[in-house]
């Protein structure tokens, strides 16, 4: 692999982009390039394979989209024939939200050209996607699973692809997309330009690059797994029962207008969002059990400022580019230390200031140690003074270690076992709670009831009842029912 020596030119005006692309870039307010853009764009413009690594939120989408569109302008045409618009660039991403976001950005870059782009991902009806694909597109953005569906249905042909981009490649390998990637790449021409972008260069990523990239140029603009310097990180030692109150306290004390709140399980995410909404916060939940329409609606509401807190699982930890999000909360410490880097990367983007707050309970010490090893820094645990609000305890989400470790379980399986004392005291607690809520007054309890205090006495039976019944001579066995006497239909003549 070849290392690339960075060019000191950082202005988009020095790239000599086509007028249509330069106009779109100016309209979007781009002036200076980020490090990954300054190093990757000139290399991609030459048609070389690239392995690009950069911390999240540094503009990787523009780093591959702009040079691709520049090189595809030679195929630009205004014909209405689908045959004149074959797929020439394929961009693969791990999640639906990220695919939709990248597709929107590419449309903005190509708004003044005749190049067509489309996006296909799961969770949506295939028919509208099929109609758009049949019209012909030059740039196709897709998730691997849904793209294979269209390939098998013969809705798309990839024999003229010149460029393929594997964005967030490490995440695609983490969630098991390697077999799908191999099947998709087998449908592409061998002579092509392959661009691989990832936040980390793990052993698996290097093996994938060695299999499908030809003498790639390696571009690294930051130390692997490095967090942005503009993000302030704080770790609070909080018990599991106090996490919810600590979250509410810090949001109100710091006057935070918007924030991501990350949980480890879909069930915990839904419960936390419901509790925050009951406390008056404008909240939406984003996790894998949500339909695609619900997920897109939650994201759009958060982008438009209609939602203050986006409670989500790691499905939202990668690549989502939402500007000016001031804070990220780790309600649960992630199981994978690398996911911590991606989570807090949702704030402090493009040089803005960000704040990352994590709640550490007693069972999270090993996970915090993994984060320390990854970041190569010592984490100091702070304390937060939270006044316990007992009136809200019944509304707080359960977040015991079994639920957070076991993923998505049913509500009944995540309840702690009750001791004998709690079982005995439960009726009184329920009665008092019902009397406070709906005015229910329980019946008075009678102590020392003589009926229940006297010893057990066997019932007196009469002699006739005690005597055994005489056996039925017609019954040979208790398991054989006697024959019923039936009237003869015909009288015998013999």
N, C-alpha and C positions, 0 to 999 in steps of 0.2 A: 504494500500500500504506500502511496506517495503522500507526503505531508505537504500542505499548501502554505506558502509564505504569504501572510496577509498584505493586502494593498491598503495604503493609508487613505485612499479616496473614500469618503463616507457620504458624499452627497448624491442623491438620486439624479440630479441634473448632469452628473458626469458619467452616467451609465450609457448614454446615447441610446435610450429606449426609443421605440417607434412612437411617432406623435400621438397615436391613439392611446397607447399605454401610458406615456408621460402625462397626458391630459388627465387620465383616470387617477394616476398617483397624486397629481397636484390637487385634484378635487377631494381626495381622501385626506389631505393634509400631511402627506409624507414629505419630509425634507431631508433628514439625515438617516442613513442606514444604521441598523443595529450591527454588532460584530458578525453575527452569523450571516446576515444579508450581505455585508461588505465582502465577506470571504467566499460565500457560496455562489452568488449570482454570476460573477465573472467566470467561474469554473463551469457552471451549468451552461452558460452561453456558448462555451466551446464544444459542448456535446460529450463531455467526459462523465464517467460514473463517479458518484460522490457518496461518501459516508459522512454524514454531518451530525455532530453532537453539540448540543447547547442546552443550557438550563431552560426550564419551561418559561414561557412568556417573553421570548426574545425575538419573535417575528419569523419563525421558520416557514410559515405558510407563504409569505411573500418571497422568501428566499428561493423557493422552488417554483412558485406559480408564475412570477413575472418572467423569468428566463424561458420557461416552457411556452408561455403565450407568445413571447418574442419569436421563438423559433418556429412556432406553428402558424405565424402570420403568412408564410409562403403558401399555405393551403387555404387561406381565407377566400371565400366566395359567397355570393348571394343567391346561389341556386336553391330552389325549393326541393330538388331531388334528394332523397335520403342517401342515395349512392354517392353523392358528392360530399357527404359529411360523415365519413366513417370515424370510428373511435381511434384517435391517434395518441392520446395521453390518458393514462389510467392512474388514478390516485386512490390508494387503499388505506382505510383508517379503521381503528378497532371499535369505535362506538358510534351510535346513531347521531348523538348530539354533535360530536366532533365532525362527522361527515357533513352534516347540515351546515355547520359553521364554516367549514372550508369551502363548500360549494357556494355559499353566499359571498365569500370574499373573492373567489375566482370570477363570479358574475360581475362584481364591482370592477375588478381589474379589466375585464373584457367588454365592458358596457359600450365602448365606442368602436368595437370591432364586429365583424360578422362571424366570429367563432362562437359556436354553440357549446353549452355545458349542461350537464344534468347530474342528479344525485339519486342513488338508489340505496335503500337500507330497509331492514326488517321492521316488523311492527306496523306496516302500512299495507294497504291493498296494492297488489302488483299491477292491476290494470292501468291506472294512470301512469305508472312508471313505464309500462310496456308501450303505451301510446307515445310517450315522449322519446323513448329509445328508437321507435320505428321511424320517427321523423329525421333521425340522424343527429349525432353530437360528436364534436371533436374532443372534448374533455369530459371524461366520466369519473365522478367521485362515488365511491361505493364502500360498503362494508363487505367483507369476504363472503359471509353466508348468503346474503341476498344476491350478490353478483353471481354466485354459483347457481342459484335458482334461475336467474335469467339466462345463464349460459345453457343450462339443461333444457329450458323452454325454447331455446334458439331465438331469444329476443334480441341478443346482442352478439356481434362477431368481433373478435379481437385480433384478427390476423394482420391488421395494418397498424397496430400500436407501435409507436416509435419511442415513447417515454413511459416509464412506470415509476411511481413514487410510493414507497412504503413509509408512511408517516406513523410516528409512535410505534415503531417496530417492536420495541421491548414489551410494550403492553399487549400487542397482538400475540406474541409468543407466550406471555404470562397466562392469557385466557384460552390458550389451546388452539390458535388459528393456524399453526404451522402446516397441518395437512391441507387445509383449505388454500393457504398461500401456494403450496406446491402444486396443487391442482390448477389454480388460476394461472400461475406462471407457465405451466405446460401448454397453455393455449396461446401464449404470446410468441411472436417471432424471436428467434435467438439473437438477431442483430437488432439491438435496442439500447437505449440509454436508461440505466437504472439508478435511481436516487433513493438512498436509505437515510432517514432521519430518525434519531432516537435521543432520548434524554440521557441514556446510559449506554456504554459499550460493554455489555456482558460477554461472556464466552459464547453463549448461544447466538448473540447478534453477530459476533465476528465469524462464527461458523456459517450463519446464513449469508453473510456478505461474501464469504469465500466461495459459496456455491453458485450465487446468481449475479455477482458483480464482477466486471472485468477490469482489473488493474485500477481500482477506485482511488480517488483522491480523498484522503482523510482530513476532515476539518473539525477541529475542536476549539471552541472559543471559551471554555470554562472547565475547571476541574470537575470530573464526574461526580454527580450527586451533590453539587454545590448549590446552596440556597442563595437567593438574591440578597445582596448587601442592604437593600432598602427595606427589608422585612425585619421587624422587631419580634423576637421569639420569647415567649414566657411559658413556663411550666408550673402549674399549681398543684400542690399535693392536696387532694380532695377525696373524701370518702365517697363510696358509690352512692350513698343516700343523699349526700349534699351536692352532687354534681348539678342537679337541675337548679337548685337555689343559687349556686355559684354562677351558673350561666346567666340567669336573669339579673343577678346583682351586677355582674361585670358589663353587661349590655347597657343597663341603665346608668351605671356609674360613669362609664366612658362616653355616653351619648352616641353610641354607634347607630348609624342609620341603616346600614346594610351589612350582612355577613353571611358567609357559608358556615354551616354547622355540620360536621361530618360524624357519622355513626358507622359502626362495623356491620350491622345487620339491617335487613329491610324491615323487620318487625320493630326493632328499636327506633329506627328512623321514623316510621309511621306513628309510633306512640309519642315520641318527642315532639313531632310537628303538631300533633293533636293537642298536647298539653300547652305548648306555646301559644297556639291559636286561642285556646280557652282563656289564657292570661292576657289577651288583647293584642298580641303581636300579629302582624300581617305575615303569615307563614305559608310556605308551600313545601311539599315533600317530593323528592326526586330519587327514585330507586327502581330496581329492575322489575318489580311487580306492577309498576305503573304502565298504562298503555302509552304508545308513542305520542298520541295526541295530548295526553295529560302531561307527559314529560316536556314536550315542546311548549305547551301553554305555561307550565311552571317556569321554564327558562325565559320565555318572552316577558312574563310578568316581572321577573327579577330584573331583567335588562331595562325595562321601562320604569322601574321604581315603584311598581304597584305592589311588590312583595319585598318585605324587609329582611326576612330570614329564610334562606333556602336550606332546608334540612335534607341531607343527601348521603348516599353511600359513595363508595369509590368510583361509581359510574360517572361521577362529575369531577373526579380528581385529575383527569388528563385533558390538557389542551383547550379547555373552555376559556375563551377570551372575552371577559366582561370587564369593561373599564371601570376604574375608580371604585373597586370594592375595598373598603377600608380594613376588613378583618376576616379572619378565618378561625373558627373554633374546632378543635378536635375534642368532641364530647367523649369519644372513645379513642384511645391510642391505636393506630393501625397495626395489624399483625405483621405487615411487611414494612421494614424501615424505609424502603425507597418510596412507598406510597406517601409517607410523611412529607417528603420533598415535593411531590406532585400536589398534594393537598394544599400546602401553604403557598404554592406557586399560583393559586387563584387570586392572591392579593399581591400588591407591590409590583404590578405589571408595568412594563415599558418605563421603568425608572420612577414610578410613583411610590409613595410611602405605604407600607402595609404593616399589619399587626397580626401575629399568629399566637393563639392562646390554646394550650393543651391542658386537659385535666388528667392527672395521674392518680390512680387509686393504688391500693396495696398490691394488687395482683399484676400491675403493669410494670414492675421494676425491670423485668427481663426485656420487655419491649423498649423501654427507655434506654436500656443499655445497648440494644441494637442500633438505636438512632445515634447514640453517642459514638459508636464505632464507625458508622457510616459518615457522619459529619466530622469526625475526628475533633471533637470538642467536648468539654465537660458541661453537663446540664445541671444547673442549680434549681432545686425545687423551691418555690415560694409558697407562702400561705396566704389565704384569702379569708377575711373575716366575714362570715355570712350568718345573718340572723335567721334561724330556722323558722319557717312559716308553717306551723302545724295544720292550719286550716286548709292547706293546699296539698297535704301529703297524699290524699287519695287520688289526686289528679296527676301526680308526678309519675313519669314512666318508670317501669321496672327496668333495671339495668344491671342485674346481677351477673356474676362471672359466667354462669352457665349459658345465659342468653347470648352474651357478647362473644363467647368462645365457640358456641355451637351454631352460629349463623341464624337462619330463619326457622324458628320452631313455633309450634302452636302455643297459644297463650296459656293453656292449661299446663303444658309441659315445662314452662319457664317459671311456674310459681314455686316458691320455697316450701318445703314440707313444714306442716304446722306441728308445734310441740303440743303436749297434752294440756299445758297451761293455756296456750292460745286457743285450743279447741274449746276448752271449758269457758273461756271468757268471751268467745266470739258472739254468742247470742246477746249478751248484755251490751256489747259494743254496737251490734247491729240495731238493737232496739233503741239505744240512745241516739244513734245517727238518724234512724227513721223518724223519731220523735222531733228532732231538730229540723228535718227537711220538710216533712209533710204533716206534722202535727199528730203523728201516730202515738197513741198511748198504750203501752203493752199491758196485758192483764197482770194483776198482782200475783206474785209467786207465794204459794203457801208453804211455809216451812213446817217440818215435822208432821207431815200428813200421816194419820194413823193407818190409812189403807196401805200405804207404801212401806210403813215401818214394821207391820206385823209379819211373822215368818210365813213361808209358803206352806199351804195345807192342800193335800190332795183332795179332789172332789169326791163326795160320797156317791157310790153307785148302788143301785138296787140289785137284788139277787137275780131278777130276771135279766137285767141288762148285763150282769156279770157272767151269767151262764152262757157257754158257747152254743151257737146255733147248731141244730141237727144237720148232718150232711145230707145233701140232695142225692138220692140214689140214681137219678138220671145223669148226673154229672160225673164223668170218669176222671176229669182233671180240672184243676182251677183255670187252666189255660184253654180249655175247650168249652165253647158256649153251647148250651142246650139247643136242640132243634125246636123251632117253632111249629105248633100244630096248625096245619093249613087245611082248609076245606077242599074236598076232592071235586075236580071239575067234571069228571065223568065217573059214573057208577059202574063198578065192575060187574060183568055178566056171569063170571065163573063162580 
